[in-house]
């Protein structure tokens, strides 16, 4: 709480060009109870604003946007004039009869200037002096405006408490109270920590005492353990010495067995070396055989198109042989028929020749020739001519057929020879393939036998 010098009162108020007061105006002196009355617009509220202004209330609470709005102006043109000033001076009468003059001036620049008894001071000194008189500017505990009573009456307990703290000035001590509260909490925490440390020290002392007793007991047990270990180690040394003797005997026996095993091992290594040499030899043979197999396989693969071509050629030749055989059989049948016809014609010629010979013999035997009628001679020559023509024709056909048969037989013989060659080649390739498969199978089995051996 701010310190109070003594109770006092407002003695007089002086104003110059403040709001509706033009020029220098002096209001007062005020009595212990003073009432100001007048019609609306007479300046009652401006008087309250003047008291609030000189006591440091902000412009926004005085129905003005800025300080210049509080300077008296008859019209707008006068408001725009520069260099205008205004002030309010409050004469405060103390209980001891002395006076304090508080002056707040609106400068031409639009700022505030504070004076106490004519001396220029800053706001902090000005406010401190007012606080010393019990006037709290923030709490506004020096004036009760219109509507304040109703506003206070409508506040809830929490708001009333805040208002009372503001008016009494205890709100400004809140920070100090909170700091002291924090210090108190810190002191209580330190006290609790010290008490806890004390308890910890007592517990540690008790624990150290128990640990000391446990250590002494541990030392005694260690001495007993050392004695037992000594006895145990002596017993172990005895057992180890006994085991060493037994192991030496076993080692001698193992050495004798090892010599026999080493001899068998040398024998087995000699056989293994021999088998490895054989294996190398077999591997070389296998490699050579595989190379030959690869060559033969490559050769077979190369001959495969030729074999297919030969098979196609053989199939074509077989087909041609079949057709030629059919043609040959047909020609043979025609030749047989021609042969039969030739035989019949020759037989007829022979009959005619026999008859002619018989006639010649008869003519020779009778001494004279048998006269033949002209018709018979004509018939004879005609038959002879027909027989000759037929014989020539048949001979020509026979020669053509013989040549064709000879050509067909030659072609057949060539085809049969080609067929036989192809069959022999096929048999040879089959035999080579079977031989190669057998060798391949044998070479595949040989490494398994080598690995087993």
KASULCOR-V307710 format. One record per backbone hydrogen bond with DSSP energy under -0.5 kcal/mol. CO is the residue of the C=O (numbers start at 0). NH is the residue of the N-H. Records with the same first field share a line. If there is no record, write none. Layout:
CO = NH + NH
//
This chain:
2 = 4
8 = 10 + 92
10 = 28 + 29
11 = 90
12 = 26
13 = 88
14 = 24
15 = 86
16 = 18 + 71
17 = 20
19 = 21
20 = 17
22 = 16 + 24
24 = 14
26 = 12
34 = 36
38 = 41
42 = 46
43 = 47
44 = 48
45 = 49
46 = 50
47 = 51
48 = 52
49 = 53
50 = 54
51 = 56
52 = 55
57 = 60
58 = 61 + 63
59 = 62
65 = 68
66 = 69
67 = 70
69 = 18
74 = 78
75 = 79
77 = 80
85 = 105
86 = 15
87 = 103
88 = 13 + 90
89 = 91 + 101
90 = 10 + 11 + 92
91 = 93 + 99
92 = 8
93 = 96
97 = 93
99 = 91 + 101
100 = 102 + 116
101 = 89
102 = 114
103 = 87
104 = 106 + 112
105 = 85
106 = 109
110 = 106
112 = 104
113 = 120
114 = 102
115 = 118
118 = 115
120 = 113
121 = 125
122 = 126
123 = 127
124 = 128
125 = 129
126 = 130
127 = 131
128 = 132
129 = 132 + 134
130 = 133
131 = 4
133 = 135
134 = 136
135 = 139 + 140
139 = 142
142 = 144
144 = 147
146 = 150
147 = 151
148 = 152
149 = 153
151 = 154
155 = 159
156 = 160
157 = 161
158 = 162
159 = 163
160 = 164
161 = 165
162 = 166
163 = 167
164 = 168 + 169 + 170
168 = 171
169 = 172
170 = 173
172 = 176
173 = 177
174 = 178
175 = 179
176 = 180
177 = 181
178 = 182
179 = 183
180 = 184
181 = 185
182 = 186
183 = 187
184 = 188
185 = 189
186 = 190
187 = 191
188 = 192
189 = 193
190 = 194
191 = 195
192 = 196
193 = 197
194 = 198
195 = 199
196 = 200
197 = 201
198 = 202
199 = 203
200 = 204
201 = 205
202 = 206
203 = 207
204 = 208
205 = 209
206 = 210
207 = 211
208 = 212
209 = 213
210 = 214
211 = 215
212 = 216
213 = 217
214 = 218
215 = 219
216 = 220
217 = 221
218 = 222
219 = 223
220 = 224
221 = 225
222 = 226
223 = 227
224 = 228
225 = 229
226 = 230
227 = 231
228 = 232
229 = 233
230 = 234
231 = 235
232 = 236
233 = 237
234 = 238
235 = 239
236 = 240
237 = 241
238 = 242
239 = 243
240 = 244
241 = 245
242 = 246
243 = 247
244 = 248
245 = 249
246 = 250
247 = 251
248 = 252
249 = 253
250 = 254
251 = 255
252 = 256
253 = 257
254 = 258
255 = 259
256 = 260
257 = 261
258 = 262
259 = 263
260 = 264
261 = 265
262 = 266
263 = 267
264 = 268
265 = 269
266 = 270
267 = 271
268 = 272
269 = 273
270 = 274
271 = 275
272 = 276
273 = 277
274 = 278
275 = 279
276 = 280
277 = 281
278 = 282
279 = 283
280 = 284
281 = 285
282 = 286
283 = 287
284 = 288
285 = 289
286 = 290
287 = 291
288 = 292
289 = 293
290 = 294
291 = 295
292 = 296
293 = 297
294 = 298
295 = 299
296 = 300
297 = 301
298 = 302
299 = 303
300 = 304
301 = 305
302 = 306
303 = 307
304 = 308
305 = 309
306 = 310
307 = 311
308 = 312
309 = 313
310 = 314
311 = 315
312 = 316
313 = 317
314 = 318
315 = 319
316 = 320
317 = 321
318 = 322
319 = 323
320 = 324
321 = 325
322 = 326
323 = 327
324 = 328
325 = 329
326 = 330
327 = 331
328 = 332
329 = 333
330 = 334
331 = 335
332 = 336
333 = 337
334 = 338
335 = 339
336 = 340
337 = 341
338 = 342
339 = 343
340 = 344
341 = 345
342 = 346
343 = 347
344 = 348
345 = 349
346 = 350
347 = 351
348 = 352
349 = 353
350 = 354
351 = 355
352 = 356
353 = 357
354 = 358
355 = 359
356 = 360
357 = 361
358 = 362
359 = 363
360 = 364
361 = 365
362 = 366 + 367
368 = 370
372 = 376
373 = 377
374 = 378
375 = 379
376 = 380
377 = 381
378 = 382
379 = 383
380 = 384
381 = 385
382 = 386
383 = 387
384 = 388
385 = 389
386 = 390
387 = 391
388 = 392
389 = 393
390 = 394
391 = 395
392 = 396
393 = 397
394 = 398
395 = 399
396 = 400
397 = 401
398 = 402
399 = 403
400 = 404
401 = 405
402 = 406
403 = 407
404 = 408
405 = 409
406 = 410
407 = 411
408 = 412
409 = 413
410 = 414
411 = 415
412 = 416
413 = 417
414 = 418
415 = 419
416 = 420
417 = 421
418 = 422
419 = 423
420 = 424
421 = 425
422 = 426
423 = 427
424 = 428
425 = 429
426 = 430
427 = 431
428 = 432
429 = 433
430 = 434
431 = 435
432 = 436
433 = 437
434 = 438
435 = 439
436 = 440
437 = 441
438 = 442
439 = 443
440 = 444
441 = 445
442 = 446
443 = 447
444 = 448
445 = 449
446 = 450
447 = 451
448 = 452
//
